């Protein structure tokens, strides 16, 4: 399908790339990415840093999107370091521009999520191939911090009993050992969560500002390939083999996550058709996600829906 070009899908009016839009969207994306350095509680906002770039891609064309990304990377480099700008471009700017590219070409947001996820998985694969130990150390660093002597001293000073501290150290150690095995799968899931968060925020924005870019109910039609069920079953069987166990755990983790996404799509499908106000439908989905067993329930729902 031919690209629509820089037009407003809601109005059909032309929209030439403007410097103000490039500067504004680029600065906003850089601020969302670097907010954690200013206020640590704002760290989750980095997940939606690609959204302004996708919006600029829709409003100002491909050149406007890439200019906004370059400006944001320059701001990140000036505020922190060139290495941070490289991380921003690879992990956030590219997915955001791919989301916008898919919408601009009429391929839909779901297809854009696939493009963005594939780009991030390629980066994870390259990191595992070139520097697996450095990548593992970076993933495990926050867990190591949780069991450092400085952090444990803070717990003791806070009045935590010594036996409780020992239990905490054992729990964190078990989590560290597990993550040391499944960190490749955790990175893939993290890439999927970044894309999902950006796509959800972009969809909410466009629903309010320019819904003509969106396809109705496309996420409810999410259905994974049937062979993925066979992959899941074979990975479960491979856990019994010591040599294949690490890879099997990673495959199980990733496939279970994607089955959970399909289960969530099923919940969204039926919640949307409930007779009631929109707030009721949102409340149903929130209640499902708030369940402590939600990941397992959704994964089984998606698995058996495919089976």
ChimeraX attribute file (.defattr): number of C-alpha atoms within 10 A of each C-alpha:
attribute: neighborCount
match mode: 1-to-1
recipient: residues
	/A:1	6
	/A:2	8
	/A:3	13
	/A:4	15
	/A:5	18
	/A:6	21
	/A:7	17
	/A:8	19
	/A:9	20
	/A:10	13
	/A:11	10
	/A:12	11
	/A:13	10
	/A:14	13
	/A:15	14
	/A:16	13
	/A:17	19
	/A:18	12
	/A:19	13
	/A:20	9
	/A:21	18
	/A:22	27
	/A:23	18
	/A:24	16
	/A:25	28
	/A:26	29
	/A:27	22
	/A:28	19
	/A:29	31
	/A:30	28
	/A:31	19
	/A:32	20
	/A:33	26
	/A:34	23
	/A:35	17
	/A:36	15
	/A:37	13
	/A:38	10
	/A:39	9
	/A:40	10
	/A:41	10
	/A:42	14
	/A:43	15
	/A:44	15
	/A:45	17
	/A:46	21
	/A:47	21
	/A:48	22
	/A:49	29
	/A:50	36
	/A:51	29
	/A:52	29
	/A:53	33
	/A:54	33
	/A:55	24
	/A:56	30
	/A:57	31
	/A:58	29
	/A:59	25
	/A:60	27
	/A:61	23
	/A:62	20
	/A:63	13
	/A:64	26
	/A:65	29
	/A:66	21
	/A:67	20
	/A:68	31
	/A:69	32
	/A:70	17
	/A:71	20
	/A:72	29
	/A:73	25
	/A:74	18
	/A:75	20
	/A:76	25
	/A:77	17
	/A:78	12
	/A:79	14
	/A:80	12
	/A:81	12
	/A:82	15
	/A:83	11
	/A:84	17
	/A:85	23
	/A:86	16
	/A:87	13
	/A:88	24
	/A:89	19
	/A:90	14
	/A:91	21
	/A:92	27
	/A:93	30
	/A:94	21
	/A:95	31
	/A:96	31
	/A:97	27
	/A:98	24
	/A:99	32
	/A:100	32
	/A:101	25
	/A:102	22
	/A:103	24
	/A:104	26
	/A:105	16
	/A:106	17
	/A:107	18
	/A:108	20
	/A:109	25
	/A:110	20
	/A:111	17
	/A:112	24
	/A:113	23
	/A:114	16
	/A:115	18
	/A:116	27
	/A:117	23
	/A:118	16
	/A:119	17
	/A:120	23
	/A:121	17
	/A:122	12
	/A:123	16
	/A:124	20
	/A:125	14
	/A:126	12
	/A:127	16
	/A:128	15
	/A:129	11
	/A:130	11
	/A:131	10
	/A:132	15
	/A:133	12
	/A:134	12
	/A:135	18
	/A:136	19
	/A:137	14
	/A:138	11
	/A:139	18
	/A:140	17
	/A:141	12
	/A:142	12
	/A:143	16
	/A:144	15
	/A:145	12
	/A:146	16
	/A:147	19
	/A:148	12
	/A:149	11
	/A:150	10
	/A:151	13
	/A:152	18
	/A:153	13
	/A:154	11
	/A:155	16
	/A:156	13
	/A:157	10
	/A:158	9
	/A:159	8
	/A:160	13
	/A:161	11
	/A:162	11
	/A:163	9
	/A:164	12
	/A:165	16
	/A:166	12
	/A:167	11
	/A:168	16
	/A:169	16
	/A:170	13
	/A:171	13
	/A:172	16
	/A:173	16
	/A:174	12
	/A:175	13
	/A:176	20
	/A:177	12
	/A:178	13
	/A:179	17
	/A:180	15
	/A:181	16
	/A:182	20
	/A:183	18
	/A:184	24
	/A:185	21
	/A:186	16
	/A:187	19
	/A:188	23
	/A:189	19
	/A:190	14
	/A:191	23
	/A:192	22
	/A:193	15
	/A:194	25
	/A:195	27
	/A:196	19
	/A:197	19
	/A:198	26
	/A:199	26
	/A:200	15
	/A:201	17
	/A:202	21
	/A:203	18
	/A:204	13
	/A:205	14
	/A:206	17
	/A:207	13
	/A:208	8
	/A:209	13
	/A:210	15
	/A:211	17
	/A:212	14
	/A:213	22
	/A:214	19
	/A:215	14
	/A:216	10
	/A:217	12
	/A:218	13
	/A:219	18
	/A:220	17
	/A:221	13
	/A:222	15
	/A:223	17
	/A:224	17
	/A:225	8
	/A:226	12
	/A:227	10
	/A:228	17
	/A:229	19
	/A:230	11
	/A:231	15
	/A:232	20
	/A:233	12
	/A:234	14
	/A:235	21
	/A:236	15
	/A:237	13
	/A:238	18
	/A:239	16
	/A:240	11
	/A:241	10
	/A:242	9
	/A:243	10
	/A:244	13
	/A:245	17
	/A:246	16
	/A:247	17
	/A:248	22
	/A:249	18
	/A:250	19
	/A:251	20
	/A:252	20
	/A:253	19
	/A:254	20
	/A:255	22
	/A:256	22
	/A:257	22
	/A:258	20
	/A:259	28
	/A:260	22
	/A:261	22
	/A:262	26
	/A:263	28
	/A:264	24
	/A:265	22
	/A:266	20
	/A:267	19
	/A:268	19
	/A:269	15
	/A:270	13
	/A:271	18
	/A:272	18
	/A:273	9
	/A:274	12
	/A:275	9
	/A:276	10
	/A:277	9
	/A:278	11
	/A:279	8
	/A:280	14
	/A:281	18
	/A:282	13
	/A:283	12
	/A:284	17
	/A:285	16
	/A:286	11
	/A:287	10
	/A:288	16
	/A:289	15
	/A:290	11
	/A:291	11
	/A:292	9
	/A:293	10
	/A:294	16
	/A:295	20
	/A:296	16
	/A:297	18
	/A:298	25
	/A:299	21
	/A:300	17
	/A:301	21
	/A:302	26
	/A:303	22
	/A:304	12
	/A:305	15
	/A:306	17
	/A:307	11
